[in-house]
Amino acid sequence: HDSFGTVAPDAPILSEVTKEVFVRQYSNTDYLSDMRDHTRNIISDEQAEELPEVPTMGDLEITEVLKSDHFFS
């Protein structure tokens, strides 16, 4: 895990920036599909056929974390 720190007066800024970057990072990327595609490229065809399907995306509204008071500690 990465760790971040700041002085107390800047804690609200760190909190907001952390949430904004998290939303940007996870908004338009399907990391599970990307990982599966990458794995398919480095294993045999027989092994690739055994890989499970990626679960369908749920309905999480990732931008809701921007409203969180306790997103990161």
Long-range contacts (C-beta under 8 A, 24 or more apart in sequence): 4-72, 15-71, 15-72, 18-71, 18-72, 19-65, 19-66, 19-68, 19-71, 19-72, 20-66, 22-62, 22-65, 22-71, 23-62, 23-63, 23-65, 23-66, 26-62, 27-62, 27-63, 30-54, 30-57
